[in-house]
Structure formats: structure tokens, C-alpha cells
Amino acid sequence: MSAHGAAIPMTSRASRPLTGEAHVPGDKSISHRSLILGALSVGETRVTGLLEGQDVLDTAKAMRAFGAQVEKTGDTWHVHGVGVGGFAEPGSVIDCGNSGTGVRLIMGAMATSPITATFTGDASLNKRPMARVTDPLALFGARAYGRSGGRLPMTIIGAADPRPVRYTVPVPSAQVKSAVLLAGLNAPGETVVIEREATRDHSERMLAGFGATISTEVTDEGRIITLQGRPELKPQTIIVPRDPSSAAFPVCAALIVEGSDVLVPNIGLNPTRAGLFFTLQEMGADLTFENMREEGGEPVADLRARFSPDLKGIEVPAERAASMIDEYPVLSVVAAFAEGRTHMPGVKELRVKESDRIEAMATGLRAAGVTVEDGEDWWTVHGLGHGNVPGGVTAATHIDHRIAMSFLVLGLATQAPMTVDDGSPIATSFPIFEGLMGALGAQITRG
């Protein structure tokens, strides 16, 4: 059963060549941060290209609950912020739906203001661990009261007299890093975050763009990020680049469907996000970057993906995991059509996403006829080569949008159709997925 109502089974089957342009939605990570930082600024931030998936819409609703004015006129979102430390206490529970990014970043943003807020989410989000965020927020002086295991629903009592923090992130997580930096905005002095492994750096780039004093130094200890507290953030005009995590699905589909040639324009290629595309090229994918440029401080290019019948399994470097953590499910689909073994180490973070993504993908791929091995921090797909993946089963999505889309991509090139038990979670991040893929020629149906 879907967390959003009745489940929507969906089926994909072997398709004719996928051709055309795939205009994927705006970047989800940048969309969340645009709304939150706009709400913490003084004045009006204007955002175009915002991802209007349910996750981001829930963050917009939360910013309204904390006192910001958030509205849409035409194609532009207008955020009239309340300034750092200006959040009002919400009058009702903040429901973040399916969004781990949304809830963790919002917790950070309110944790150093003397207000109280209660957070909840859907059945999937309420299973996810929040202690990884609430533990460092406690160092600022915030208090958290939730269910056993540090899970939602959870009440956060913000620090009335916050302290600056020096914190080493124990796991590679941009969400944890960003929550600490957002909390540091309303703490006096310098808040320092140390990353042993680099993660996506949208928060650092955007904080600087909004006028915060923030610096990053690379040392033997890792990346040391220093933020000066209590700035007056300046409103911005933001053009959100298109989401590389969403682009992954039409790109990977084109690589495995015979005769395909798909262009995916205006994709953000931030080096902390683009690991999948370099991995695919190493596997022998016919994937090229065209019209490379920079927009709003972020590298951008048009991606052209063509059918690639001679893909080879590879060893994916563990140090690349943080730059493609959300793309491993669909990478495993491509690996199923490659020749030989694709080994993916350093991926324990996948076990605490919207679902245990290693378990979900491994179970579905095995049922579809693919050999998969897995451990706590790694998994291996033994590819069968083009045209040799049987398919013909129903895969459980576990209320996880990326699991649903990955198995629907798989079914576009399997010998027999693939069904997912519930495609409704796709709306959280990629609400136009079904129509976009259909326009390219994909055979995806409901029921």
C-alpha cells in the first residue's frame, strides 16, 4: 500500500528505440535549499525551475508554517524571508511526507531558534534514523524527543542560547553536514564541520551565494568547512539546474534499449553529484557531454545517451559513492545488461535511504533472473549482457521512488515485462516521469 493513498501498480515492457529530448525536472537538492535559504533571508528570493515534486512542495509548506511567505506566480516562486533567527513557532505538525532531505535540513534550520516544532512523515520517512542529525544539533543546545531509535514523529525544542559547534560528520552525508551548517547560521562565532569524505556541496555554494561567510579547506583531516554565524542573508534570484539524479533514468534507459538516442538538456554536473555519468562511461556507455557551461555557479551540460550493446562490468571506486549515492539502484539495472561483474563497495548509506535500497534492488533483480551478491557495505551484480535478462516478475518498491523507477527502466529491455507493486512514490521527486518516458517511446502502463 502506498503512503499516499491507493497503490498504483505499473508495468514496463520491451520498447522501440527511445528518441528525442528529455526535459527532466529541476534539481531536488537545490530546490529544497532555495526555499529554506530564501526563508532565512531578508527580502524576496525568486526561484525558477523549482522541482514541483511532493518532497519540495512539502518543504514550501513547512517554510510557510515557520512564517515565510511562499507563493508561485507563473513560472516563478517567490519566497519572502524572515531572516536568520526569525522563524516563528509553527501552529501545527510539520509533515515532510517522504523527504529525508527536507526534514533533516528543516530541523537544522530551526534548531538554534527558541521555538518548538513537531515533525512527521509518511510510513517510509518515519522508519528512517534521525539521530544522525539530532545528535549534532544537541551540541548547539537543541533537544529532540521522538520514537525509539530516534525516529519520527519527533519534537525539536530549539536552543534558546545556542553554542557554536565543531563537528566531524561520522558518515558521508550531505544531509547531516547541511543540517549542522544551517543550525550554525543562528549560533554566535564559528561553526566548523569536518568531512572525511566529500559529499555534495550545494549547501556551501548556496550559503556563499546568499551572503554567508563560509570557507572550505582541504587537509589531511578531510574537508574543513567554517561558517561565520549570524549573517544577514541576502535574497537571490535562482535558476535551478535540472536534476542529475532524475536525468539518470532516461540516460540509463537509452543505454539499454536497442537503437536509442536521447538528449537530456541542462543537467547540473556538480562534481559532487556526477559520479554516475563517469561510471557509465567507464563501463563503455556511449554517453557524451555537449554544450558544457556554467550557470549560477554550477557546471551544466546537455547529456546525449545512445544505445550501448557492449557494456562491461567494472569495479566502482568506493570513494565515488558519495557523488552518486542515489543513482546506485539504476546503475545496478545497467549492470544487469553489462558483460561480467560490477562491484559496488562503500555503499552502506543505501541501507538507510527511503528503503534499504541494496536489499530492495537485490531481491528484485534476483527474481528477474540476475545474480546479485551483497554485504553490509557492498553489492555485486553479475551482468547477463544485452538481451539476456529474463524479467517477468513484480518487484516491491517499499514506498521508494528510485526503486520504482529503476525497475521500470529494467523492464524496457527485459525478455518479459516488469511490474512494480506501487509507482505512486515517483511523484515525490519526478512527477512527470511517466509522461516524459512515454514521449521518448517507453512502454510503461498503469495497472
C-alpha positions as CSV (number, residue, x, y, z in Angstrom):
1,M,0.0,0.0,0.0
2,S,1.3,3.5,-0.9
3,A,1.9,6.0,1.8
4,H,0.0,8.5,-0.5
5,G,-3.3,6.5,-0.9
6,A,-4.1,3.5,-3.1
7,A,-1.1,1.7,-4.6
8,I,-0.6,2.3,-8.3
9,P,0.9,-0.8,-10.0
10,M,2.9,0.0,-13.1
11,T,4.3,-2.3,-15.9
12,S,7.1,-1.7,-18.4
13,R,7.9,-3.8,-21.4
14,A,10.5,-4.1,-24.2
15,S,10.3,-0.8,-26.1
16,R,11.1,0.5,-29.5
17,P,14.1,2.8,-29.7
18,L,13.9,5.8,-27.2
19,T,14.5,9.0,-29.1
20,G,14.0,12.7,-28.5
21,E,14.8,15.2,-25.8
22,A,14.1,14.5,-22.1
23,H,13.5,17.7,-20.1
24,V,13.8,16.4,-16.6
25,P,12.7,18.4,-13.5
26,G,14.8,20.8,-11.5
27,D,17.4,19.6,-9.1
28,K,15.8,18.4,-5.9
29,S,18.7,19.2,-3.6
30,I,19.0,22.8,-4.9
31,S,15.2,23.2,-4.8
32,H,15.0,22.3,-1.1
33,R,17.8,24.7,-0.3
34,S,16.5,27.5,-2.4
35,L,13.3,27.5,-0.3
36,I,15.0,27.2,3.1
37,L,17.7,29.8,2.5
38,G,15.1,32.1,0.9
39,A,13.1,31.8,4.1
40,L,16.2,32.6,6.2
41,S,17.0,35.7,4.1
42,V,15.7,39.3,4.5
43,G,13.7,40.2,1.4
44,E,12.3,38.4,-1.7
45,T,14.1,35.4,-3.3
46,R,12.9,34.4,-6.7
47,V,13.2,30.9,-8.0
48,T,12.6,29.5,-11.4
49,G,12.9,25.8,-12.5
50,L,12.0,24.6,-9.0
51,L,11.2,20.9,-8.8
52,E,7.5,20.8,-8.1
53,G,7.5,17.2,-6.7
54,Q,5.8,16.4,-3.5
55,D,9.0,16.4,-1.5
56,V,9.8,20.0,-2.4
57,L,6.2,21.2,-2.1
58,D,6.2,19.8,1.5
59,T,9.3,21.9,2.2
60,A,7.5,25.0,0.8
61,K,4.6,24.3,3.1
62,A,6.9,24.0,6.0
63,M,8.6,27.3,5.3
64,R,5.1,28.9,5.4
65,A,4.5,27.3,8.7
66,F,7.6,28.9,10.1
67,G,6.5,32.3,9.0
68,A,7.9,32.9,5.5
69,Q,5.7,33.9,2.6
70,V,6.0,31.3,-0.2
71,E,3.9,31.6,-3.4
72,K,4.1,30.9,-7.1
73,T,3.3,33.3,-9.9
74,G,3.5,32.0,-13.4
75,D,6.8,30.0,-13.5
76,T,8.4,31.8,-10.6
77,W,8.4,31.0,-6.9
78,H,8.6,34.0,-4.6
79,V,10.0,33.5,-1.1
80,H,9.7,36.5,1.3
81,G,12.1,35.5,4.1
82,V,12.1,36.2,7.8
83,G,15.9,36.4,8.3
84,V,18.3,34.2,10.3
85,G,16.8,33.6,13.7
86,G,13.4,34.9,12.5
87,F,11.4,31.6,12.3
88,A,8.1,31.7,14.1
89,E,6.8,28.7,16.1
90,P,4.5,26.6,13.8
91,G,0.9,26.1,14.9
92,S,0.7,22.5,13.7
93,V,2.8,19.4,13.0
94,I,5.2,19.7,10.1
95,D,4.6,16.9,7.7
96,C,7.6,16.3,5.4
97,G,6.0,13.4,3.5
98,N,8.7,11.2,2.1
99,S,11.6,13.6,2.2
100,G,14.6,12.8,4.3
101,T,16.4,15.8,2.9
102,G,13.5,18.2,3.7
103,V,13.0,17.1,7.3
104,R,16.7,17.0,8.2
105,L,17.5,20.3,6.7
106,I,14.5,22.0,8.3
107,M,15.4,20.5,11.7
108,G,18.8,22.1,11.3
109,A,17.4,25.5,10.2
110,M,15.1,25.8,13.3
111,A,17.3,24.1,15.9
112,T,19.1,27.3,17.0
113,S,15.9,29.4,17.4
114,P,13.9,29.4,20.7
115,I,10.9,27.6,19.2
116,T,9.4,24.1,19.3
117,A,8.3,22.1,16.3
118,T,7.0,18.6,15.8
119,F,7.9,16.7,12.6
120,T,6.3,13.6,11.0
121,G,6.3,12.0,7.6
122,D,4.9,9.0,5.7
123,A,5.4,5.4,6.6
124,S,8.8,5.3,4.9
125,L,10.2,8.5,6.4
126,N,9.0,7.6,9.9
127,K,11.3,4.5,9.7
128,R,14.4,6.4,8.9
129,P,17.0,7.3,11.5
130,M,17.1,10.9,12.7
131,A,19.7,10.6,15.4
132,R,22.5,11.3,12.9
133,V,21.0,14.8,12.7
134,T,19.6,15.3,16.2
135,D,22.9,14.2,17.9
136,P,24.9,17.1,16.4
137,L,22.0,19.5,16.9
138,A,22.1,18.7,20.6
139,L,25.6,20.1,20.7
140,F,24.1,23.5,19.8
141,G,21.7,23.1,22.7
142,A,18.6,21.8,20.9
143,R,16.6,18.9,22.4
144,A,14.8,16.1,20.4
145,Y,12.1,13.8,21.6
146,G,11.0,11.1,19.2
147,R,10.1,7.4,19.0
148,S,12.6,4.7,20.0
149,G,15.6,4.6,17.7
150,G,15.5,8.3,17.1
151,R,12.6,8.1,14.6
152,L,9.7,10.3,13.7
153,P,7.3,11.6,14.8
154,M,9.7,13.9,16.7
155,T,9.6,17.2,18.6
156,I,12.6,19.5,18.4
157,I,13.0,22.2,21.1
158,G,15.3,24.8,19.7
159,A,18.2,26.2,21.6
160,A,17.4,29.5,23.4
161,D,21.1,30.2,23.8
162,P,22.9,28.3,21.0
163,R,26.6,27.5,21.1
164,P,28.8,27.2,18.0
165,V,29.9,23.7,17.2
166,R,32.9,21.9,15.8
167,Y,31.6,18.6,14.4
168,T,33.2,15.7,12.4
169,V,30.5,14.0,10.3
170,P,30.7,10.3,11.1
171,V,29.2,9.1,7.8
172,P,29.4,10.7,4.4
173,S,26.1,12.6,4.4
174,A,25.3,15.9,2.8
175,Q,22.1,16.0,4.8
176,V,23.9,15.9,8.1
177,K,26.5,18.4,7.0
178,S,23.8,20.7,5.8
179,A,21.7,20.5,8.9
180,V,24.7,21.4,11.0
181,L,25.6,24.4,8.8
182,L,22.0,25.6,8.8
183,A,21.9,25.4,12.6
184,G,25.2,27.3,12.7
185,L,23.7,30.2,10.9
186,N,22.0,31.4,14.2
187,A,24.8,30.4,16.5
188,P,27.4,33.0,17.5
189,G,31.0,32.7,16.4
190,E,32.2,30.0,14.0
191,T,30.6,26.6,13.4
192,V,33.0,24.1,11.8
193,V,32.1,20.9,10.0
194,I,34.7,18.3,9.1
195,E,34.0,15.8,6.3
196,R,36.4,12.8,5.9
197,E,34.8,12.1,2.6
198,A,33.5,14.9,0.3
199,T,29.7,15.0,-0.3
200,R,27.5,17.2,-2.5
201,D,28.4,20.8,-1.8
202,H,25.3,22.6,-2.8
203,S,24.8,24.0,0.7
204,E,28.3,25.6,0.8
205,R,27.9,27.1,-2.7
206,M,24.4,28.4,-1.9
207,L,25.3,29.8,1.5
208,A,28.1,31.8,0.0
209,G,25.7,32.9,-2.8
210,F,23.2,34.2,-0.2
211,G,26.0,36.2,1.5
212,A,27.2,34.0,4.4
213,T,30.9,33.9,5.2
214,I,31.9,30.3,4.6
215,S,35.2,28.7,3.6
216,T,36.4,25.2,2.8
217,E,39.9,23.9,3.4
218,V,41.2,20.5,2.3
219,T,43.6,19.0,4.8
220,D,44.8,15.5,5.9
221,E,41.9,15.6,8.3
222,G,39.4,16.0,5.4
223,R,37.3,18.9,4.2
224,I,37.1,21.6,6.9
225,I,34.1,23.9,6.4
226,T,33.9,27.0,8.5
227,L,30.8,29.1,8.8
228,Q,30.6,32.5,10.5
229,G,27.3,32.7,12.5
230,R,24.6,35.3,12.4
231,P,24.9,36.8,9.0
232,E,22.2,38.7,7.3
233,L,21.4,36.6,4.3
234,K,20.7,38.5,1.1
235,P,17.8,37.3,-1.2
236,Q,18.7,35.8,-4.5
237,T,17.4,35.1,-8.0
238,I,17.9,31.4,-8.6
239,I,17.6,29.4,-11.8
240,V,17.5,25.7,-10.6
241,P,19.5,23.4,-13.0
242,R,17.9,20.2,-14.0
243,D,18.4,17.2,-11.6
244,P,21.2,14.8,-12.4
245,S,19.5,12.1,-10.3
246,S,16.4,12.4,-12.4
247,A,18.4,12.5,-15.6
248,A,19.9,9.1,-14.6
249,F,16.6,7.3,-15.6
250,P,16.2,8.4,-19.3
251,V,20.0,8.2,-19.7
252,C,20.2,4.6,-18.4
253,A,17.1,3.6,-20.3
254,A,18.7,4.9,-23.6
255,L,21.8,2.8,-22.9
256,I,20.0,-0.5,-22.7
257,V,17.1,-0.1,-25.2
258,E,18.3,-1.0,-28.7
259,G,18.6,1.8,-31.2
260,S,18.0,4.6,-28.7
261,D,19.4,8.2,-28.9
262,V,18.3,10.6,-26.2
263,L,19.4,14.1,-25.4
264,V,18.9,15.3,-21.8
265,P,19.4,19.1,-21.7
266,N,20.7,21.4,-19.0
267,I,21.8,18.9,-16.5
268,G,23.8,20.0,-13.4
269,L,27.2,18.4,-13.4
270,N,28.4,19.5,-10.0
271,P,31.4,17.2,-9.4
272,T,29.9,16.1,-6.1
273,R,26.9,14.8,-7.9
274,A,28.1,13.5,-11.3
275,G,29.7,10.2,-10.4
276,L,27.2,8.0,-12.2
277,F,27.9,9.5,-15.6
278,F,31.7,8.9,-15.3
279,T,31.0,5.4,-14.1
280,L,28.8,4.7,-17.1
281,Q,31.5,5.9,-19.4
282,E,34.0,3.6,-17.8
283,M,31.6,0.7,-18.5
284,G,31.7,1.6,-22.2
285,A,28.5,3.7,-22.4
286,D,28.0,5.9,-25.4
287,L,27.4,8.9,-23.2
288,T,28.7,12.4,-24.1
289,F,28.6,15.9,-22.6
290,E,27.6,18.6,-25.0
291,N,27.4,22.4,-24.7
292,M,29.3,22.5,-21.4
293,R,28.9,25.7,-19.5
294,E,28.4,27.3,-16.1
295,E,25.0,28.6,-14.7
296,G,24.6,30.1,-11.3
297,G,28.0,28.8,-10.1
298,E,27.2,25.3,-11.1
299,P,28.6,23.4,-14.1
300,V,25.9,22.4,-16.6
301,A,25.8,20.3,-19.9
302,D,23.5,18.6,-22.2
303,L,23.8,14.8,-22.0
304,R,23.5,12.6,-25.1
305,A,23.0,8.9,-24.4
306,R,22.9,6.2,-27.1
307,F,22.3,2.5,-27.0
308,S,25.4,0.7,-25.8
309,P,25.3,-3.0,-26.5
310,D,28.9,-3.7,-25.3
311,L,28.8,-2.6,-21.7
312,K,31.3,-4.1,-19.4
313,G,31.1,-4.7,-15.6
314,I,33.6,-2.7,-13.6
315,E,34.8,-2.1,-10.0
316,V,33.2,1.2,-9.0
317,P,35.6,3.2,-6.8
318,A,34.4,3.3,-3.2
319,E,35.5,7.0,-2.9
320,R,33.0,7.8,-5.7
321,A,30.0,6.6,-3.7
322,A,29.0,9.9,-2.1
323,S,28.8,11.6,-5.6
324,M,26.3,9.0,-6.9
325,I,24.7,7.5,-3.8
326,D,21.1,8.0,-5.1
327,E,22.0,6.5,-8.5
328,Y,23.2,3.0,-7.5
329,P,19.7,1.5,-7.9
330,V,19.6,2.4,-11.6
331,L,23.3,1.7,-12.0
332,S,22.5,-1.9,-10.9
333,V,20.0,-2.1,-13.7
334,V,22.6,-1.1,-16.3
335,A,25.0,-3.6,-14.7
336,A,22.4,-6.3,-15.3
337,F,22.8,-5.7,-19.1
338,A,26.6,-5.5,-19.0
339,E,29.0,-8.4,-19.5
340,G,30.6,-9.5,-16.3
341,R,30.8,-8.3,-12.7
342,T,30.0,-4.9,-11.4
343,H,31.2,-4.5,-7.8
344,M,29.9,-1.5,-5.8
345,P,31.7,-1.0,-2.4
346,G,31.4,1.7,0.2
347,V,27.6,2.0,-0.1
348,K,26.2,1.3,3.4
349,E,24.3,4.6,3.2
350,L,22.0,2.9,0.8
351,R,20.6,0.8,3.6
352,V,19.1,3.8,5.4
353,K,17.5,5.6,2.5
354,E,13.7,5.6,1.8
355,S,14.2,1.9,1.9
356,D,17.1,-0.5,2.2
357,R,18.0,0.1,-1.4
358,I,20.5,-2.7,-1.6
359,E,18.1,-5.3,-0.3
360,A,15.2,-3.9,-2.5
361,M,17.2,-4.0,-5.7
362,A,19.0,-7.2,-5.0
363,T,15.7,-9.0,-4.2
364,G,14.0,-7.7,-7.4
365,L,17.0,-8.3,-9.7
366,R,17.3,-11.9,-8.4
367,A,13.7,-12.5,-9.1
368,A,14.2,-11.2,-12.6
369,G,17.0,-13.7,-13.2
370,V,20.1,-11.7,-12.3
371,T,22.7,-13.0,-9.8
372,V,23.4,-10.5,-7.1
373,E,25.6,-10.7,-4.0
374,D,25.6,-8.3,-1.2
375,G,27.0,-7.4,2.2
376,E,26.5,-4.6,4.7
377,D,28.6,-2.1,2.8
378,W,28.8,-3.5,-0.8
379,W,27.0,-5.4,-3.5
380,T,27.9,-7.1,-6.8
381,V,25.7,-7.6,-9.9
382,H,26.8,-10.3,-12.3
383,G,25.6,-9.0,-15.7
384,L,24.0,-11.2,-18.3
385,G,24.7,-8.9,-21.4
386,H,22.2,-7.2,-23.7
387,G,19.0,-9.2,-24.4
388,N,19.6,-11.8,-21.8
389,V,17.8,-10.5,-18.7
390,P,14.6,-12.6,-18.2
391,G,12.4,-10.2,-16.2
392,G,8.7,-11.2,-15.9
393,V,8.2,-10.5,-12.2
394,T,6.6,-8.0,-9.9
395,A,9.1,-6.0,-7.8
396,A,8.3,-4.4,-4.4
397,T,9.1,-0.7,-4.3
398,H,8.9,-0.3,-0.5
399,I,7.4,3.2,-0.9
400,D,10.7,4.3,-2.6
401,H,10.6,6.4,-5.8
402,R,14.0,5.4,-7.0
403,I,13.3,1.7,-6.6
404,A,10.1,2.1,-8.6
405,M,11.7,4.0,-11.5
406,S,14.7,1.6,-11.6
407,F,12.6,-1.5,-12.1
408,L,10.5,0.3,-14.7
409,V,13.7,1.1,-16.6
410,L,14.8,-2.5,-16.3
411,G,11.6,-3.7,-17.9
412,L,12.2,-1.7,-21.0
413,A,14.8,-4.2,-22.1
414,T,14.0,-7.5,-20.4
415,Q,12.7,-10.5,-22.2
416,A,9.4,-10.3,-20.3
417,P,7.6,-7.3,-18.8
418,M,8.5,-6.0,-15.3
419,T,5.8,-4.8,-12.9
420,V,6.2,-2.7,-9.8
421,D,3.7,-3.0,-7.0
422,D,3.4,0.7,-6.5
423,G,4.5,3.6,-8.7
424,S,2.9,6.4,-6.7
425,P,6.0,7.4,-4.8
426,I,7.6,8.5,-8.1
427,A,5.6,11.7,-7.7
428,T,7.8,12.8,-4.7
429,S,10.8,13.5,-7.0
430,F,9.9,13.0,-10.7
431,P,6.2,13.8,-11.2
432,I,6.5,13.9,-15.0
433,F,8.4,10.6,-15.2
434,E,5.6,8.6,-16.8
435,G,4.8,11.1,-19.5
436,L,8.4,12.0,-20.2
437,M,9.4,8.4,-20.7
438,G,6.3,7.7,-22.8
439,A,7.1,10.7,-25.1
440,L,10.6,9.1,-25.7
441,G,8.9,5.8,-26.7
442,A,9.0,3.8,-23.5
443,Q,6.2,1.3,-23.0
444,I,5.0,2.0,-19.4
445,T,1.5,1.4,-18.4
446,R,-0.6,1.5,-15.2
447,G,-2.4,-1.5,-13.7
